[in-house]
Amino acid sequence: MPQQPDDPRQTRRLPETLDEFQRAEGHPQFRVDVERIRFSPYYSRLSAVTQVISQAGAGLAVHNRLTHSIKVAAVARAIATHLSTRTDEANRIVTELGGAHPVVVQAAAAAHDLGHPPFGHLGEQTLDRLARTRFGLAEGFEGNAQTYRILTRLDEHDRPGVGLNLTAAVRAAVLKYPWRRSAGGTRRGGGSKFSFYAIDEPDARQALSAYPSIAAGQQTVECSIMDISDDIAYSLHDLDDFYRAGLLNPATLSAEFRSWRRDLAQLRAADHATLAADTRTPGHSLELLWRRMQSKDSWIADPDAFSEAVAKVSSEVIDGLVAEPFDGSLASERALARFTTAWIGRLQSSIEVHRDPDIRSGHVSLNRQAWHEVAVLKFLHERFILERPDLAVYQRGQASVLERLVDGFTAWLDDPRDARRAPRRLIDLVDLATDDHRRLGDPADHADVETLGRGRGIIDYVASLTDAQAISLDALLAGRTERLWDAGQGL
């Protein structure tokens, strides 16, 4: 009979015996998890899922969820390796809390975006709304919770009922928000972010129990490394995309930053309503960013550190990198590579370890100055990309695609004469989710088990599509395609 390892972090839901090739690897239990995730079809699909802007919409090669995950894994592994080889107080704290195993961190980074649906965060918001309003699923949809559901329930390696049967360490390391919906309160992400649904909570609790020194509601050390690395990669590699695409207008960016510095006294005296009513006035949005940081993260927000971060981003990004348009030349590529490498190196070296972090932070975090710099880098995306009207109209169309798919599959399964011809995987997912809700017992949702199971199964199915599959299926259900056999493959 297969035996569980003595280390609870290496235990799996069901014991397994590793073969001779697996045992020959360094750290075999965790290495098996990395490869199991990489060979998953859910991992492969990330190459065709939008990160921020879709490749089809941008008209050029941009980061997708797969390339982003690969880079998060590289950043995370470097941080974990550094922490695990130090001999100072930081290493002692890490060891006491359960360790920072580079392979565990690598696996978590590879898996962290598996649950993201088609069309980026827009798709996540749309499916969340549809799950709650169409099917009465009180927990709605959340990409992080979907990631955990995929690893532990929807994806399967070679046996049913245990997902990929990963170690407790790797399962715990993907729990960025280790609570259920609305239980977050004032913690990271608040009540809208969570990492497991009620039907997956027992599995999550079992994984977290392998880390008795980690407080309830807190990430494991390995998870906090992955989370910080996600922030670093997101803030810099998406900036890479927008710069290459020519979407960052130096004059517009410069006006925002210059006006904020020039009019700081006036902006600080203005009330919130005045600033929020006219965010297009240069300087207003940057001041609103500061006020959000001060309100949500008073434990670390500092006006001097914020001013220094604004000055650094203004100097190195706006007056430096973006001042010279990307023209595809080797010189442009070198300049961009130097910029990205320097920032990643500095942010990686700004890591701190805390035995008792703030409720909105993790055991591993950026230092105060680097934290402010990442916040200002993210602001560039949020203010000057995500708020663009051309992106907004494109995303509204994408939201309509997902809505039509959910409604179309619901109507199909409601048709007693034709439901049996629905895609086999859709039927499997509905059956699986229905069984889950029966096991849950008396659900908090005010709907019957069959409705809840069908709803969750449909949401699981639509969320597992690539951008292109979603668009193709929308055309199929609307009768707008003539490529019958090609279009229907893989449903």
C-alpha positions as CSV (number, residue, x, y, z in Angstrom):
1,M,0.0,0.0,0.0
2,P,1.3,3.5,-0.8
3,Q,2.5,5.3,2.3
4,Q,2.1,9.0,3.2
5,P,5.4,10.9,3.8
6,D,6.2,11.7,7.4
7,D,6.3,15.5,6.6
8,P,2.6,16.6,6.6
9,R,3.4,19.3,4.0
10,Q,4.2,16.4,1.5
11,T,1.0,14.5,2.1
12,R,-1.7,14.0,-0.5
13,R,-5.4,13.4,-0.3
14,L,-4.7,9.8,-1.4
15,P,-1.2,8.3,-0.8
16,E,0.8,7.6,-4.0
17,T,3.9,5.6,-4.7
18,L,6.4,7.5,-6.9
19,D,8.1,5.6,-9.7
20,E,11.8,5.3,-10.1
21,F,12.1,8.4,-12.4
22,Q,10.1,10.5,-10.0
23,R,12.2,9.4,-7.0
24,A,15.4,10.3,-8.9
25,E,14.3,14.0,-8.9
26,G,15.4,16.3,-6.2
27,H,12.4,17.1,-3.9
28,P,10.4,14.4,-5.6
29,Q,7.0,15.0,-4.0
30,F,6.9,18.7,-4.9
31,R,8.5,18.1,-8.3
32,V,5.7,15.7,-9.2
33,D,3.3,18.5,-8.4
34,V,5.0,21.0,-10.7
35,E,5.0,18.6,-13.6
36,R,1.4,17.5,-12.9
37,I,0.3,21.2,-13.1
38,R,2.4,21.9,-16.2
39,F,0.9,18.9,-18.0
40,S,-2.6,19.9,-17.2
41,P,-4.9,21.0,-20.0
42,Y,-6.0,23.9,-17.8
43,Y,-2.4,25.1,-17.8
44,S,-2.1,24.8,-21.5
45,R,-5.3,26.8,-22.1
46,L,-3.7,29.8,-20.3
47,S,-1.8,30.5,-23.6
48,A,-5.1,31.6,-25.1
49,V,-6.6,33.5,-22.2
50,T,-6.4,37.3,-21.9
51,Q,-4.1,38.8,-19.3
52,V,-5.2,42.5,-19.5
53,I,-5.8,43.1,-23.2
54,S,-6.4,40.2,-25.6
55,Q,-3.9,39.4,-28.4
56,A,-6.7,39.5,-31.0
57,G,-7.8,43.0,-29.8
58,A,-4.2,44.4,-29.5
59,G,-3.2,43.1,-32.9
60,L,0.2,42.0,-31.7
61,A,1.9,39.6,-29.3
62,V,1.1,40.6,-25.7
63,H,1.4,38.7,-22.4
64,N,-1.3,36.0,-21.9
65,R,-2.0,34.1,-18.7
66,L,0.6,31.5,-19.5
67,T,3.5,33.8,-20.2
68,H,2.6,35.8,-17.1
69,S,2.5,32.6,-15.0
70,I,5.9,31.5,-16.3
71,K,7.4,34.9,-15.3
72,V,5.8,34.9,-11.9
73,A,7.3,31.5,-11.4
74,A,10.8,32.8,-12.3
75,V,10.5,35.8,-9.9
76,A,9.1,33.6,-7.1
77,R,11.7,30.9,-7.4
78,A,14.5,33.4,-7.2
79,I,13.0,35.0,-4.0
80,A,12.4,31.6,-2.4
81,T,15.9,30.4,-3.2
82,H,17.4,33.5,-1.7
83,L,15.3,33.2,1.5
84,S,15.9,29.5,2.0
85,T,19.7,29.9,1.7
86,R,20.1,32.8,4.1
87,T,21.5,32.2,7.6
88,D,20.0,35.2,9.3
89,E,16.9,36.0,11.4
90,A,14.7,36.1,8.3
91,N,15.6,32.5,7.5
92,R,14.9,31.4,11.0
93,I,11.4,33.0,10.9
94,V,10.8,31.3,7.5
95,T,11.8,28.0,8.8
96,E,9.7,28.3,12.0
97,L,6.6,29.1,9.8
98,G,7.0,26.1,7.5
99,G,9.7,27.0,5.0
100,A,10.1,28.6,1.6
101,H,10.6,25.7,-0.7
102,P,11.6,26.9,-4.1
103,V,9.8,24.0,-5.9
104,V,6.6,24.6,-3.9
105,V,6.7,28.3,-4.8
106,Q,7.3,27.4,-8.4
107,A,4.3,25.0,-8.5
108,A,2.0,27.6,-6.9
109,A,3.1,30.3,-9.3
110,A,2.4,28.0,-12.3
111,A,-1.0,27.2,-10.9
112,H,-2.1,30.6,-9.5
113,D,-4.1,31.8,-12.6
114,L,-5.6,28.5,-13.7
115,G,-9.1,29.6,-12.6
116,H,-9.2,32.8,-14.6
117,P,-11.9,32.7,-17.3
118,P,-11.9,34.0,-20.8
119,F,-11.4,37.8,-21.3
120,G,-9.4,38.6,-18.2
121,H,-10.8,40.3,-15.2
122,L,-13.8,41.4,-17.2
123,G,-14.8,37.8,-17.7
124,E,-14.4,37.2,-13.9
125,Q,-16.7,40.0,-13.1
126,T,-19.3,38.9,-15.6
127,L,-19.4,35.3,-14.5
128,D,-19.6,36.4,-10.9
129,R,-22.7,38.4,-11.7
130,L,-24.3,35.6,-13.7
131,A,-23.6,33.0,-11.1
132,R,-25.4,35.0,-8.5
133,T,-28.3,36.4,-10.5
134,R,-29.0,33.5,-12.8
135,F,-28.5,30.5,-10.5
136,G,-28.7,31.9,-6.9
137,L,-25.1,31.0,-6.2
138,A,-24.4,33.3,-3.2
139,E,-20.6,32.8,-3.6
140,G,-20.8,33.8,-7.2
141,F,-17.5,33.2,-9.1
142,E,-14.0,34.2,-8.2
143,G,-10.8,33.3,-10.2
144,N,-8.8,32.4,-7.1
145,A,-11.4,30.1,-5.8
146,Q,-11.8,28.6,-9.2
147,T,-8.1,27.9,-9.3
148,Y,-8.4,25.8,-6.1
149,R,-11.5,24.1,-7.4
150,I,-9.6,23.1,-10.6
151,L,-6.6,21.7,-8.7
152,T,-8.7,19.7,-6.2
153,R,-11.9,18.8,-8.1
154,L,-12.3,19.6,-11.7
155,D,-9.0,18.5,-13.2
156,E,-8.0,14.9,-12.7
157,H,-4.7,13.0,-13.0
158,D,-5.5,9.3,-12.9
159,R,-8.3,8.9,-10.3
160,P,-11.6,10.6,-9.6
161,G,-12.6,12.8,-6.6
162,V,-9.2,14.3,-5.6
163,G,-8.3,16.5,-8.5
164,L,-4.6,16.4,-9.3
165,N,-4.0,14.9,-5.8
166,L,-1.3,17.5,-5.0
167,T,0.7,17.8,-1.8
168,A,-0.7,19.9,1.1
169,A,2.2,22.4,0.6
170,V,1.3,23.2,-3.0
171,R,-2.5,23.4,-2.3
172,A,-1.9,25.7,0.6
173,A,0.5,27.9,-1.4
174,V,-2.2,28.8,-3.9
175,L,-4.5,30.1,-1.2
176,K,-3.8,33.8,-1.6
177,Y,-7.1,34.7,0.2
178,P,-7.5,31.7,2.6
179,W,-11.1,32.3,3.5
180,R,-14.6,32.0,1.9
181,R,-16.5,34.9,0.3
182,S,-17.3,37.8,2.6
183,A,-15.1,36.4,5.3
184,G,-12.2,38.6,4.2
185,G,-13.5,41.8,6.0
186,T,-10.6,44.2,6.2
187,R,-8.0,41.7,5.1
188,R,-6.3,41.6,1.7
189,G,-8.9,41.9,-1.0
190,G,-11.7,42.5,1.5
191,G,-14.9,40.5,1.2
192,S,-14.9,40.2,-2.6
193,K,-11.7,38.1,-2.8
194,F,-11.5,34.6,-1.5
195,S,-9.7,31.4,-2.4
196,F,-12.2,28.6,-2.0
197,Y,-15.9,27.9,-2.2
198,A,-17.9,26.3,0.6
199,I,-17.9,22.9,-1.2
200,D,-14.1,23.0,-1.4
201,E,-13.5,24.3,2.2
202,P,-12.7,20.9,3.8
203,D,-9.9,20.3,1.4
204,A,-8.5,23.8,1.9
205,R,-8.6,23.4,5.7
206,Q,-6.8,20.1,5.5
207,A,-4.0,21.6,3.4
208,L,-3.6,24.6,5.7
209,S,-3.4,22.3,8.8
210,A,0.1,21.2,7.6
211,Y,1.2,24.7,8.7
212,P,0.3,25.0,12.4
213,S,2.4,28.1,12.9
214,I,0.5,30.1,10.3
215,A,-2.3,32.1,11.8
216,A,-5.9,31.7,10.6
217,G,-6.5,33.9,7.6
218,Q,-2.9,34.3,6.8
219,Q,-1.0,33.0,3.8
220,T,1.8,30.4,4.1
221,V,5.3,31.8,3.5
222,E,5.4,30.1,0.1
223,C,2.0,31.6,-0.8
224,S,3.1,35.1,0.2
225,I,6.2,34.8,-2.0
226,M,4.0,33.8,-5.0
227,D,1.7,36.7,-4.2
228,I,4.5,39.3,-4.1
229,S,6.0,37.9,-7.3
230,D,2.6,38.1,-9.0
231,D,2.5,41.8,-8.1
232,I,6.0,42.4,-9.4
233,A,5.4,40.6,-12.7
234,Y,2.0,42.2,-13.2
235,S,3.3,45.7,-12.6
236,L,6.2,45.4,-15.0
237,H,5.3,42.9,-17.7
238,D,2.0,44.5,-18.4
239,L,3.7,47.9,-18.7
240,D,6.0,46.1,-21.3
241,D,2.9,45.3,-23.3
242,F,1.4,48.8,-23.2
243,Y,4.7,50.4,-24.1
244,R,5.2,48.1,-27.1
245,A,1.6,48.8,-28.3
246,G,2.1,52.5,-28.1
247,L,-0.8,52.9,-25.6
248,L,1.1,55.0,-23.0
249,N,1.0,58.6,-24.1
250,P,4.0,60.4,-22.5
251,A,2.3,63.8,-22.6
252,T,-0.8,62.5,-20.8
253,L,1.2,60.6,-18.2
254,S,3.5,63.6,-17.7
255,A,0.6,65.9,-17.2
256,E,-0.9,63.7,-14.4
257,F,2.3,63.4,-12.5
258,R,3.5,67.0,-13.0
259,S,0.2,68.4,-12.0
260,W,0.0,66.3,-8.9
261,R,3.4,67.6,-7.7
262,R,2.7,71.2,-8.7
263,D,-0.8,71.3,-7.1
264,L,-0.2,69.1,-4.1
265,A,-1.3,71.5,-1.5
266,Q,-4.5,72.3,-3.3
267,L,-5.2,68.7,-4.0
268,R,-4.7,67.7,-0.4
269,A,-7.1,70.4,0.7
270,A,-9.9,69.2,-1.8
271,D,-12.6,67.0,-0.5
272,H,-13.0,63.5,-2.0
273,A,-16.2,64.2,-3.9
274,T,-14.6,67.1,-5.8
275,L,-11.7,64.9,-6.8
276,A,-13.8,61.9,-7.8
277,A,-16.2,64.0,-9.8
278,D,-13.5,65.0,-12.3
279,T,-10.8,62.3,-12.5
280,R,-9.8,63.5,-16.0
281,T,-8.3,66.7,-14.5
282,P,-4.6,66.0,-14.3
283,G,-3.5,65.2,-10.7
284,H,-6.9,64.1,-9.4
285,S,-6.5,60.4,-10.0
286,L,-3.0,60.3,-8.5
287,E,-4.3,62.0,-5.4
288,L,-7.2,59.6,-5.2
289,L,-4.7,56.7,-5.4
290,W,-2.9,58.1,-2.3
291,R,-6.1,58.5,-0.4
292,R,-7.1,54.9,-1.1
293,M,-3.7,53.6,0.0
294,Q,-3.9,55.8,3.2
295,S,-7.4,54.5,4.0
296,K,-6.9,50.8,3.3
297,D,-3.3,50.4,4.3
298,S,-2.5,53.0,7.0
299,W,-0.1,50.5,8.5
300,I,2.4,51.1,5.6
301,A,1.2,54.1,3.6
302,D,3.5,57.0,4.0
303,P,3.3,60.4,2.3
304,D,7.0,60.8,1.9
305,A,7.4,57.3,0.5
306,F,4.5,57.9,-1.9
307,S,6.1,61.2,-3.1
308,E,9.4,59.4,-3.7
309,A,7.6,56.6,-5.6
310,V,5.8,59.2,-7.8
311,A,9.1,60.9,-8.5
312,K,10.9,57.6,-9.4
313,V,8.1,56.4,-11.7
314,S,8.0,59.8,-13.3
315,S,11.7,59.9,-13.9
316,E,12.4,56.3,-15.0
317,V,9.1,55.4,-16.7
318,I,7.6,58.6,-18.1
319,D,10.6,60.8,-18.7
320,G,12.8,57.7,-19.3
321,L,11.4,54.6,-20.9
322,V,8.2,56.0,-22.4
323,A,9.7,59.2,-23.7
324,E,11.3,57.3,-26.5
325,P,8.5,55.4,-28.5
326,F,9.0,51.7,-29.0
327,D,9.9,51.2,-32.7
328,G,10.7,47.5,-32.8
329,S,14.5,48.2,-33.1
330,L,17.1,46.2,-31.3
331,A,17.9,49.4,-29.4
332,S,14.3,49.7,-28.2
333,E,14.4,46.0,-27.1
334,R,17.6,46.6,-25.2
335,A,16.3,49.7,-23.5
336,L,13.1,47.8,-22.4
337,A,15.1,44.8,-21.2
338,R,17.4,47.0,-19.2
339,F,14.5,48.8,-17.6
340,T,12.6,45.6,-16.7
341,T,15.6,43.8,-15.4
342,A,16.7,46.7,-13.2
343,W,13.2,47.1,-11.7
344,I,12.7,43.3,-11.1
345,G,16.2,43.1,-9.4
346,R,15.5,46.0,-7.1
347,L,12.1,44.8,-6.1
348,Q,13.3,41.3,-5.5
349,S,16.0,42.7,-3.2
350,S,13.4,44.8,-1.3
351,I,11.8,41.7,0.2
352,E,11.2,41.6,4.0
353,V,10.2,38.8,6.3
354,H,7.8,39.4,9.2
355,R,6.9,36.9,12.0
356,D,3.7,38.8,12.8
357,P,2.6,40.8,9.7
358,D,-0.3,43.2,9.5
359,I,-3.7,41.7,8.7
360,R,-3.5,43.1,5.1
361,S,0.1,41.8,4.5
362,G,1.9,38.5,4.4
363,H,4.9,37.0,6.1
364,V,7.0,38.0,3.1
365,S,6.4,41.4,1.7
366,L,8.0,44.4,-0.1
367,N,9.6,47.0,2.1
368,R,7.8,50.3,2.5
369,Q,9.4,52.1,-0.4
370,A,9.1,49.3,-2.9
371,W,5.4,48.8,-1.9
372,H,4.6,52.3,-2.9
373,E,6.5,52.0,-6.2
374,V,4.6,48.9,-7.2
375,A,1.3,50.7,-6.3
376,V,2.2,53.7,-8.6
377,L,3.3,51.3,-11.4
378,K,-0.1,49.6,-11.2
379,F,-1.8,53.0,-11.2
380,L,-0.4,53.5,-14.8
381,H,-2.3,50.5,-16.0
382,E,-5.5,51.3,-14.1
383,R,-5.8,54.9,-15.0
384,F,-4.4,55.0,-18.5
385,I,-5.3,51.6,-19.9
386,L,-8.2,50.1,-18.1
387,E,-10.2,53.3,-18.3
388,R,-9.8,53.8,-22.0
389,P,-13.2,54.0,-23.8
390,D,-11.9,51.8,-26.7
391,L,-11.0,49.0,-24.3
392,A,-14.3,49.5,-22.4
393,V,-16.4,49.0,-25.5
394,Y,-14.4,46.0,-26.6
395,Q,-14.9,44.5,-23.1
396,R,-18.6,45.1,-23.1
397,G,-18.8,43.0,-26.2
398,Q,-16.8,40.2,-24.5
399,A,-19.1,40.3,-21.5
400,S,-22.1,39.8,-23.9
401,V,-20.4,36.7,-25.3
402,L,-20.2,35.1,-21.8
403,E,-23.7,36.1,-21.0
404,R,-25.1,34.5,-24.2
405,L,-23.1,31.3,-23.5
406,V,-24.4,31.0,-19.9
407,D,-28.0,31.6,-21.1
408,G,-27.6,29.3,-24.1
409,F,-26.3,26.4,-22.1
410,T,-28.9,26.9,-19.5
411,A,-31.7,26.8,-22.1
412,W,-30.1,23.7,-23.7
413,L,-30.0,21.8,-20.4
414,D,-33.6,22.9,-19.7
415,D,-34.7,21.2,-22.9
416,P,-35.8,17.7,-22.0
417,R,-35.8,16.6,-25.6
418,D,-32.2,17.7,-26.4
419,A,-30.3,18.0,-23.1
420,R,-28.7,14.6,-23.6
421,R,-26.8,16.0,-26.7
422,A,-25.1,18.7,-24.7
423,P,-21.3,18.6,-24.6
424,R,-20.2,15.6,-22.5
425,R,-17.8,17.7,-20.4
426,L,-20.6,20.1,-19.6
427,I,-22.9,17.3,-18.4
428,D,-20.0,15.8,-16.4
429,L,-19.3,19.1,-14.6
430,V,-23.0,19.6,-13.9
431,D,-23.2,16.1,-12.4
432,L,-20.0,16.7,-10.3
433,A,-21.2,20.1,-9.0
434,T,-24.6,18.6,-8.1
435,D,-23.0,15.9,-6.1
436,D,-20.9,18.5,-4.4
437,H,-23.9,20.5,-3.3
438,R,-25.6,17.3,-2.0
439,R,-22.5,16.6,0.1
440,L,-22.6,20.2,1.4
441,G,-25.9,19.4,3.1
442,D,-28.1,22.4,3.9
443,P,-26.8,25.1,1.5
444,A,-26.8,28.8,2.5
445,D,-28.0,29.6,-1.0
446,H,-31.8,29.9,-1.4
447,A,-32.3,27.5,-4.3
448,D,-32.6,23.8,-4.7
449,V,-29.6,21.5,-5.1
450,E,-30.3,20.7,-8.7
451,T,-30.4,24.4,-9.7
452,L,-27.2,25.1,-7.7
453,G,-25.4,22.2,-9.2
454,R,-26.5,23.0,-12.8
455,G,-25.5,26.6,-12.3
456,R,-22.1,25.8,-10.9
457,G,-21.5,23.2,-13.6
458,I,-22.3,25.7,-16.4
459,I,-20.1,28.4,-14.8
460,D,-17.3,25.8,-14.4
461,Y,-17.6,24.9,-18.1
462,V,-17.7,28.4,-19.5
463,A,-14.8,29.5,-17.2
464,S,-12.7,26.7,-18.6
465,L,-12.9,28.0,-22.2
466,T,-10.2,30.0,-24.0
467,D,-11.1,33.4,-25.5
468,A,-11.3,31.8,-29.0
469,Q,-13.4,28.9,-27.8
470,A,-15.8,31.3,-26.1
471,I,-16.2,33.3,-29.3
472,S,-16.6,30.2,-31.5
473,L,-19.2,28.6,-29.2
474,D,-21.1,31.9,-29.1
475,A,-21.3,31.8,-32.9
476,L,-22.2,28.1,-32.9
477,L,-25.1,28.6,-30.5
478,A,-26.3,31.5,-32.5
479,G,-26.2,29.6,-35.8
480,R,-23.6,32.0,-37.2
481,T,-21.0,29.4,-38.4
482,E,-20.8,27.1,-41.4
483,R,-17.7,25.2,-40.2
484,L,-19.9,22.6,-38.4
485,W,-17.4,19.8,-37.7
486,D,-14.3,21.9,-37.1
487,A,-16.2,24.3,-34.8
488,G,-17.7,21.5,-32.8
489,Q,-14.5,19.7,-32.0
490,G,-13.4,19.6,-28.4
491,L,-16.7,20.5,-26.8
